Amino acid sequence: MKAVGLSMVAYLVMGAAPVTLPQPLSMALEGLRSARGQILICVTRDPDHFPDCTDDPDKRHFAIPASSDTVTLGQLTPGSYAIAIIHDENRNGRLDTFAGIPREGVGFSRNPVLRFGAPSFRSASFTISGAPVEQDIQLKYFL
């Protein structure tokens, strides 16, 4: 047992990169206009599957009660991720729109400025590396 411990110390001292373990990810919702319905959450590390996680084999997709404040999203391996959320007030499992404008609340990690459509993965992405991460996501309602 001591030989294994000493060899690990020698490995780290000699400049080898330490193994980074999965870290906890959580998010807090701000600006929820009602407790009706549910919150749909997509967590992805693939820009091609942002913001809806469709066909992403590594996605984390959750549906939680709209009354939730802080949500634990699990342990994630190091890397870049982005979160997209929908306040699905009528519980139909999708974002309702009128003339392309969301009728339900939406929010994204890092709270990028929303113009026409969803933000890019790059503007919503954050890094998980060596410490727990919490994203405070501001919901936006347009109608």
Secondary structure, DSSP 8 states (H G I E B T S, - for coil): -HHHHHHHHHHHHTT-------EEEEEEEE----S-SEEEEEEES-GGGTTT-TT-TT-EEEEEETT--EEEEEEE-SEEEEEEEEEETT-SSS--EETTEESSEEEETT-----SS---HHHH-EEESSS-EEEEEE-B---
